[in-house]
Amino acid sequence: MKIITLLISFITFTSITPLKNDIKKAKKPNIIYILADDMGYGDVSAYNTNSKIQTPHLDQLAADGLMFTDAHTSSSVCTPTRYGIITGRYNWRSTLKSGVLTGNSKALISPKRTTVAYMLKQQGYHTAFIGKWHLGWDWALKDENAPAKEGWDAKDFDNIDFSKPIQNGPKELGFDYSYGHSGSLDMAPYVYVENGMPTQVPDTVSSRGGKFHWWRKGPTSRDFIHEDVTPNFFRKSFKHIEEQAKTDQPFFLYLALPSPHTPILPTDEWQGKSNLNPYGDFVMMVDDYMGQLIKAIKDAGIEDNTLVVFTSDNGCSPAADIKGLEELGHYPSDKYRGHKADIFEGGHRVPFIVKWPDYIKKGIVSNDIICTTDFMATAADITNYKLSDSEGEDSYSMLPLFKKTNPKKPTREATVHHSINGSFAIRQGDWKLTMCPGSGGWSYPKPGNKEVIETLPKIQLYNLENDPGETTNLEANKPDKVKELKALLIKYIEEGRSTPGKPQSNDAIDFTWEQIDFVTQ
């Protein structure tokens, strides 16, 4: 009896061992990447012990996998971060040096650039995008010669022919299946596009006011119901997971949520549940849907060999009424300064949770610095794809951290941060050098507040280990550290990459890149 038991144990152990220790011999995992929109570091209760918003499902995801405490988006606003996730390249290397795109913007990513979807497709994956795109695509136009409109006004969409397919969207960037809308949920047009084709021609114009619930005026399709967009994307994802699990092909699903970004629209059953405000309710709703997503993965029988990543595209937005939340004892950025749009930590430090039962042990916490651009190299590492010099120029593989979570030598040499107005910061170890005098964004002191800005040093240096709230500027006391970090930042900008490899070119522009004037100073 003992011999049989030992034999069964040996067989079980040897069948699992290759997956645990030799990923090159293992079956390729399914990969599901969930990107929340404007959810702060302190909005997930696993990250913030004093949180007034409870997120039991995200907490359980962290307990079942790996929680990164020092994860950063490549920008503190939507479009640039999404660019970095899809390409593994810092957003400011593109033609977009500041701000975000609109629902009417042209495609930002060239079809010639390798994306994580294209790369995984070449590696045998079925690839899908569901959700908020916000990277621009080319709508069909009624008059090709008409002047381009920005997309902030309802009349800017009059020249779009919604009866024809779009170009240079998810399909052209490597996604086999795609379903979503072009910009944020408060940006027109309010039209779903599936596999490159609008699902319905808009036949009305909608808008809404209110502190939390507003969206801009613009053309709206009858099948586009703002309150149901987040639930709809989750339902689509549940169905997609169920269908793909029945095949032998590994799949990649990029689920880009439009929530808890404005309009803040918790469904009836969640209204008032947080005892805070609609934003707190909306976060709780997203958490509940995440629980349903994890259940869908389990029910499909693919949990063990499915890599699930959950993160946010930047910090919490002031539209959530941060001041009001803080008065009730909830701090969306936890102990960190600032919020969405800022160069301060609250702008780009985000929750980042990874679960993969076949490869990652439960309950692991990593304090290593990672960036959302690192997904590209990680996916390449997992699937044994060798990135060329012109692919994923700012992407470091997180795969080693899935096993050895706090190595003596950091995975990244340094990490570059970027704010809504295009201001830069560089982080290495405990030190963070910021190349502007204020927030670079929407918190005090704002770039436009000249009376205050002109009284401040032009750069900021903080030791985040001793001063996570970025309260004491050490730039005057540490000139050597300033010089060292500035030189490294300039090197990254000029060489077109921050990873080892042959120097590359940043995208060509026909205007002055004002935010890098420090390069020649």
Secondary structure, DSSP 8 states (H G I E B T S, - for coil): -HHHHHHHHHHHHHHHHHHHH-GGGS---EEEEEEESS--GGGSTTT-TT-SS--HHHHHHHHTSEEEEEEE-SSSSHHHHHHHHHHSS-GGGSS--SS---TT---SS-TTS--HHHHHHHTT-EEEEEEE--S--B--BS-TTS----SSSGGGGTTB-TTS--BSSTGGGT-SEEEEESS-TTSS-B--EETTEESS---EEEEE-STTT-EEEEEE-TT--GGGHHHHHHHHHHHHHHHHHTSSS-EEEEEE---SSSS----GGGTTTTSS-HHHHHHHHHHHHHHHHHHHHHHTT-STTEEEEEEESSS--GGG-HHHHHHTT--TTTTSS--TT-SSHHHHEEEEEEE-TTTS-TTEEEEEEEEGGGHHHHHHHHTT----TTS-TT----HHHHHSSS-SS-SSS-EEEE-TT--EEEEETTEEEESSSS-SSSSSS-TT-HHHHTTS-SSEEEETTT-TT-----TTT-HHHHHHHHHHHHHHHHHT-SSSSS-------SS--GGGGGGG-
